[in-house]
Amino acid sequence: MKEPELKTAPGTETAPEQNTVKEKEGNYYVYLLLCSDGSYYCGYTDDPERRLAVHNAGKGAKYTRSRRPCTLVYTERFGTKHEAMSREYYLKKLSHREREALVKTGLPGAGSTVRN
């Protein structure tokens, strides 16, 4: 007997291996680094301490290479990579003063006037 053909909604076709891969849920972080020139760098990762070491080794973002050493001054934890990336996008729109307020208070919405 012939097996039934698997059908998908139009526009949602993906390779079979993509259907079985599931994003791991758990620890994703948005982080702020204070660079040696006083500027802030924002990124996301699954391991903030390891990522800080990569930045300080000169193998991280191009922005931080000439601004070492960097100090990890703020993190927020999320359950999914998507949530962390969305928050990173939002934090990158903040002004220097707004990022400073966030670091000083430690409150996720502190000093924020940016609209999505």
Backbone torsions as a table, in degrees:
resi	resn	phi	psi	omega
1	MET	NA	138.6	-178.5
2	LYS	-79.2	135.9	179.2
3	GLU	-73.7	145.0	179.5
4	PRO	-67.0	146.1	179.7
5	GLU	-78.9	135.6	178.5
6	LEU	-79.2	126.9	-179.5
7	LYS	-112.5	145.5	177.2
8	THR	-126.0	159.5	178.4
9	ALA	-65.4	145.0	179.1
10	PRO	-55.0	136.1	178.6
11	GLY	85.9	-1.7	-179.4
12	THR	-114.0	12.3	-179.2
13	GLU	-66.4	133.0	176.6
14	THR	-137.9	164.8	176.9
15	ALA	-65.7	146.2	-177.1
16	PRO	-54.2	-40.0	-179.1
17	GLU	-65.6	-25.2	178.4
18	GLN	-73.5	-27.6	179.4
19	ASN	-70.2	-26.1	-176.7
20	THR	-93.7	-16.5	179.8
21	VAL	-81.7	125.5	-179.2
22	LYS	-119.8	131.9	178.7
23	GLU	-60.9	128.5	178.9
24	LYS	-69.4	137.8	177.6
25	GLU	-96.0	148.1	179.3
26	GLY	154.5	-120.6	-170.6
27	ASN	-104.9	105.8	171.2
28	TYR	-124.4	141.5	-173.8
29	TYR	-128.2	146.5	164.4
30	VAL	-103.9	138.3	-177.6
31	TYR	-135.5	154.4	172.4
32	LEU	-119.5	132.2	174.0
33	LEU	-107.4	141.0	170.3
34	LEU	-97.5	117.9	-178.1
35	CYS	-85.3	163.6	-176.7
36	SER	-61.9	-22.5	178.8
37	ASP	-90.3	5.6	178.4
38	GLY	90.0	-3.0	178.0
39	SER	-84.3	165.6	178.6
40	TYR	-111.1	144.9	173.2
41	TYR	-121.7	134.5	-179.0
42	CYS	-115.4	139.2	177.5
43	GLY	-156.1	179.9	174.7
44	TYR	-130.8	154.5	-177.2
45	THR	-164.1	174.1	171.8
46	ASP	-105.2	-1.3	179.4
47	ASP	-152.2	91.0	-174.7
48	PRO	-59.1	-39.8	-178.6
49	GLU	-66.2	-41.7	177.9
50	ARG	-65.1	-41.6	-179.0
51	ARG	-65.1	-38.2	175.8
52	LEU	-59.7	-44.1	179.4
53	ALA	-61.8	-38.6	178.6
54	VAL	-64.4	-45.2	177.7
55	HIS	-60.1	-46.5	-177.2
56	ASN	-71.1	-18.2	175.6
57	ALA	-83.9	-3.3	179.7
58	GLY	82.7	12.6	-178.2
59	LYS	-110.9	8.4	179.1
60	GLY	-89.4	-142.5	-178.6
61	ALA	-65.5	148.4	177.9
62	LYS	-57.1	-36.8	-178.5
63	TYR	-59.0	-40.4	-174.6
64	THR	-84.2	-15.2	-176.3
65	ARG	-57.7	-40.2	-178.6
66	SER	-96.6	8.0	-177.2
67	ARG	-123.1	28.6	-179.5
68	ARG	-85.1	155.6	-1.6
69	PRO	-79.4	153.5	177.5
70	CYS	-107.2	152.5	178.6
71	THR	-123.1	133.0	176.2
72	LEU	-75.4	116.9	-174.9
73	VAL	-115.7	-11.8	-176.5
74	TYR	-160.2	138.2	172.0
75	THR	-139.7	151.9	169.9
76	GLU	-132.5	137.0	-178.6
77	ARG	-102.0	142.4	179.5
78	PHE	-133.2	159.8	-179.4
79	GLY	-82.4	-23.9	-179.3
80	THR	-133.0	157.5	178.0
81	LYS	-63.0	-39.9	-179.8
82	HIS	-59.0	-44.2	179.1
83	GLU	-62.6	-42.8	-179.8
84	ALA	-65.1	-41.8	-179.9
85	MET	-67.0	-36.6	177.6
86	SER	-64.9	-43.1	179.0
87	ARG	-66.6	-39.7	177.3
88	GLU	-58.4	-45.3	179.3
89	TYR	-57.7	-43.3	179.6
90	TYR	-64.7	-46.6	-177.8
91	LEU	-65.8	-30.5	179.5
92	LYS	-67.3	-19.1	178.3
93	LYS	-84.5	-12.1	-177.9
94	LEU	-71.6	150.3	175.5
95	SER	-75.9	170.0	177.8
96	HIS	-59.1	-44.7	179.4
97	ARG	-61.9	-40.7	179.6
98	GLU	-66.8	-38.3	176.6
99	ARG	-66.1	-40.1	176.6
100	GLU	-58.8	-45.2	179.6
101	ALA	-62.0	-40.4	178.5
102	LEU	-62.1	-45.4	-179.5
103	VAL	-65.3	-43.2	-177.7
104	LYS	-66.2	-42.0	-176.5
105	THR	-88.5	-30.0	-176.8
106	GLY	75.2	6.6	-179.4
107	LEU	-94.6	127.7	-175.2
108	PRO	-52.9	-29.9	-178.8
109	GLY	-103.1	6.7	-171.2
110	ALA	-63.2	130.2	173.8
111	GLY	68.1	11.7	-173.2
112	SER	-90.1	126.0	175.9
113	THR	-123.2	4.6	-178.7
114	VAL	-72.8	138.2	178.1
115	ARG	-107.9	137.8	179.3
116	ASN	-75.6	NA	NA
